[in-house]
Amino acid sequence: MASAGLGHPLEWFGGRRLLERPDYPRDPRAQLLRALTEGRSSTGIYAIKLFASQFAQLAKKVNLPASLPKPNYVRLTRDDLLGQAISWARARQTREFRSTEIGHAPPRYNGQAIAECLEKILAENLAWDGWFAKNGLSFLPLTYEQIQRDPAGSLTKVAQLVDVEPNWETNLRSGLEIQRDALNEEWRKRFLSEYADPSSFRYRTIK
């Protein structure tokens, strides 16, 4: 999105900004200003990357939707939720959340950590489902797999959402490489051998 002039969708509200920039403001109002200035590209489009957990904390202090001019929403999910959980659990061990980062520890299989990551991903997805539904908000759904297969086509959908004429090369790249490898597949097989139980089905009723 940044290379296509569709804003700079970074974690302006905490997250990586706090980890990467010690001088980054802690005040949500100051972070909002950064999102609307540093998060804006030359086309006038601003972009924000926001996890549900970050939104929950932010909502305690700032009415974010009311503070943003003409917000449009892109919902990014992943079809392979177990694969996402495995990658996240591995990244939390090694601290390699991006291909550009250097690992701090060797990856070691931990089924419980993968299960916990999967639960957190499901909770994040459910939180967004509820928020969009309860507020009658529409959004552009995109998946990680879609973007991987067709980055230019995915960007075109985002551009159409914000009424920007698509104008870029078809070979746009993010500068990041896929990190999953044979080890991820080994962990998947081991996790399924330990945790898979089709006879069990968890369902919570609301009284």
Contacts in CASP RR format, 6 or more apart in sequence:
PFRMAT RR
TARGET T0000
AUTHOR 0000-0000-0000
METHOD contacts of the structure
MODEL  1
MASAGLGHPLEWFGGRRLLERPDYPRDPRAQLLRALTEGRSSTGIYAIKL
FASQFAQLAKKVNLPASLPKPNYVRLTRDDLLGQAISWARARQTREFRST
EIGHAPPRYNGQAIAECLEKILAENLAWDGWFAKNGLSFLPLTYEQIQRD
PAGSLTKVAQLVDVEPNWETNLRSGLEIQRDALNEEWRKRFLSEYADPSS
FRYRTIK
1 7 0 8 1.000
1 8 0 8 1.000
1 9 0 8 1.000
1 47 0 8 1.000
1 155 0 8 1.000
1 158 0 8 1.000
2 8 0 8 1.000
2 9 0 8 1.000
2 41 0 8 1.000
2 47 0 8 1.000
3 168 0 8 1.000
3 172 0 8 1.000
3 173 0 8 1.000
3 174 0 8 1.000
4 155 0 8 1.000
4 159 0 8 1.000
4 166 0 8 1.000
4 168 0 8 1.000
4 172 0 8 1.000
5 41 0 8 1.000
5 42 0 8 1.000
5 43 0 8 1.000
5 45 0 8 1.000
5 164 0 8 1.000
5 168 0 8 1.000
6 41 0 8 1.000
6 43 0 8 1.000
6 45 0 8 1.000
6 47 0 8 1.000
6 155 0 8 1.000
6 158 0 8 1.000
6 159 0 8 1.000
6 162 0 8 1.000
6 164 0 8 1.000
7 39 0 8 1.000
7 40 0 8 1.000
7 41 0 8 1.000
7 43 0 8 1.000
7 44 0 8 1.000
7 45 0 8 1.000
7 46 0 8 1.000
7 47 0 8 1.000
8 38 0 8 1.000
8 39 0 8 1.000
8 40 0 8 1.000
8 41 0 8 1.000
8 46 0 8 1.000
8 47 0 8 1.000
9 39 0 8 1.000
9 47 0 8 1.000
9 48 0 8 1.000
9 49 0 8 1.000
10 16 0 8 1.000
10 17 0 8 1.000
10 39 0 8 1.000
10 48 0 8 1.000
10 49 0 8 1.000
11 17 0 8 1.000
11 49 0 8 1.000
11 50 0 8 1.000
11 51 0 8 1.000
11 54 0 8 1.000
12 31 0 8 1.000
12 32 0 8 1.000
12 34 0 8 1.000
12 35 0 8 1.000
12 38 0 8 1.000
12 39 0 8 1.000
12 48 0 8 1.000
12 49 0 8 1.000
13 28 0 8 1.000
13 31 0 8 1.000
13 32 0 8 1.000
13 35 0 8 1.000
13 48 0 8 1.000
13 50 0 8 1.000
13 54 0 8 1.000
13 55 0 8 1.000
13 58 0 8 1.000
13 64 0 8 1.000
14 24 0 8 1.000
14 31 0 8 1.000
14 54 0 8 1.000
15 54 0 8 1.000
16 97 0 8 1.000
17 24 0 8 1.000
17 31 0 8 1.000
17 34 0 8 1.000
18 24 0 8 1.000
18 26 0 8 1.000
24 31 0 8 1.000
24 34 0 8 1.000
25 31 0 8 1.000
25 34 0 8 1.000
28 58 0 8 1.000
28 61 0 8 1.000
28 62 0 8 1.000
29 62 0 8 1.000
32 62 0 8 1.000
32 64 0 8 1.000
32 67 0 8 1.000
35 46 0 8 1.000
35 48 0 8 1.000
36 46 0 8 1.000
36 68 0 8 1.000
36 69 0 8 1.000
39 46 0 8 1.000
39 47 0 8 1.000
39 48 0 8 1.000
40 46 0 8 1.000
41 47 0 8 1.000
43 164 0 8 1.000
45 162 0 8 1.000
45 164 0 8 1.000
48 68 0 8 1.000
50 58 0 8 1.000
51 124 0 8 1.000
52 123 0 8 1.000
52 124 0 8 1.000
52 125 0 8 1.000
52 127 0 8 1.000
52 128 0 8 1.000
52 131 0 8 1.000
53 124 0 8 1.000
55 64 0 8 1.000
55 127 0 8 1.000
55 131 0 8 1.000
56 127 0 8 1.000
58 64 0 8 1.000
65 71 0 8 1.000
72 139 0 8 1.000
72 140 0 8 1.000
72 161 0 8 1.000
72 162 0 8 1.000
73 132 0 8 1.000
73 137 0 8 1.000
73 138 0 8 1.000
73 139 0 8 1.000
73 140 0 8 1.000
74 139 0 8 1.000
74 140 0 8 1.000
74 142 0 8 1.000
74 158 0 8 1.000
74 161 0 8 1.000
75 128 0 8 1.000
75 132 0 8 1.000
75 139 0 8 1.000
75 140 0 8 1.000
75 141 0 8 1.000
75 142 0 8 1.000
76 142 0 8 1.000
76 143 0 8 1.000
76 144 0 8 1.000
76 147 0 8 1.000
77 125 0 8 1.000
77 141 0 8 1.000
77 142 0 8 1.000
77 143 0 8 1.000
77 144 0 8 1.000
78 84 0 8 1.000
78 143 0 8 1.000
78 144 0 8 1.000
78 145 0 8 1.000
79 143 0 8 1.000
79 144 0 8 1.000
79 145 0 8 1.000
80 145 0 8 1.000
81 118 0 8 1.000
81 121 0 8 1.000
81 122 0 8 1.000
82 114 0 8 1.000
82 118 0 8 1.000
82 188 0 8 1.000
82 191 0 8 1.000
83 180 0 8 1.000
83 184 0 8 1.000
83 188 0 8 1.000
84 117 0 8 1.000
84 121 0 8 1.000
84 144 0 8 1.000
85 114 0 8 1.000
85 115 0 8 1.000
85 117 0 8 1.000
85 118 0 8 1.000
85 121 0 8 1.000
86 114 0 8 1.000
86 117 0 8 1.000
86 180 0 8 1.000
86 184 0 8 1.000
86 187 0 8 1.000
86 188 0 8 1.000
86 191 0 8 1.000
87 179 0 8 1.000
87 180 0 8 1.000
87 184 0 8 1.000
88 117 0 8 1.000
88 121 0 8 1.000
89 110 0 8 1.000
89 111 0 8 1.000
89 113 0 8 1.000
89 114 0 8 1.000
89 116 0 8 1.000
89 117 0 8 1.000
90 96 0 8 1.000
90 107 0 8 1.000
90 183 0 8 1.000
90 184 0 8 1.000
90 187 0 8 1.000
91 97 0 8 1.000
91 179 0 8 1.000
92 113 0 8 1.000
92 117 0 8 1.000
93 105 0 8 1.000
93 107 0 8 1.000
93 108 0 8 1.000
93 110 0 8 1.000
93 113 0 8 1.000
94 103 0 8 1.000
94 104 0 8 1.000
94 105 0 8 1.000
94 106 0 8 1.000
94 107 0 8 1.000
95 101 0 8 1.000
95 103 0 8 1.000
95 104 0 8 1.000
95 105 0 8 1.000
96 102 0 8 1.000
96 103 0 8 1.000
96 179 0 8 1.000
98 176 0 8 1.000
98 179 0 8 1.000
99 176 0 8 1.000
99 177 0 8 1.000
99 178 0 8 1.000
99 179 0 8 1.000
100 175 0 8 1.000
100 176 0 8 1.000
107 183 0 8 1.000
109 186 0 8 1.000
109 187 0 8 1.000
109 190 0 8 1.000
111 187 0 8 1.000
111 190 0 8 1.000
111 191 0 8 1.000
111 194 0 8 1.000
111 195 0 8 1.000
114 187 0 8 1.000
114 191 0 8 1.000
115 191 0 8 1.000
115 195 0 8 1.000
131 137 0 8 1.000
132 138 0 8 1.000
132 139 0 8 1.000
140 157 0 8 1.000
140 158 0 8 1.000
140 161 0 8 1.000
142 154 0 8 1.000
142 157 0 8 1.000
142 158 0 8 1.000
146 154 0 8 1.000
147 154 0 8 1.000
148 178 0 8 1.000
151 172 0 8 1.000
151 173 0 8 1.000
151 174 0 8 1.000
152 168 0 8 1.000
152 169 0 8 1.000
152 170 0 8 1.000
152 171 0 8 1.000
152 172 0 8 1.000
155 166 0 8 1.000
155 168 0 8 1.000
155 172 0 8 1.000
156 166 0 8 1.000
159 165 0 8 1.000
159 166 0 8 1.000
160 166 0 8 1.000
END
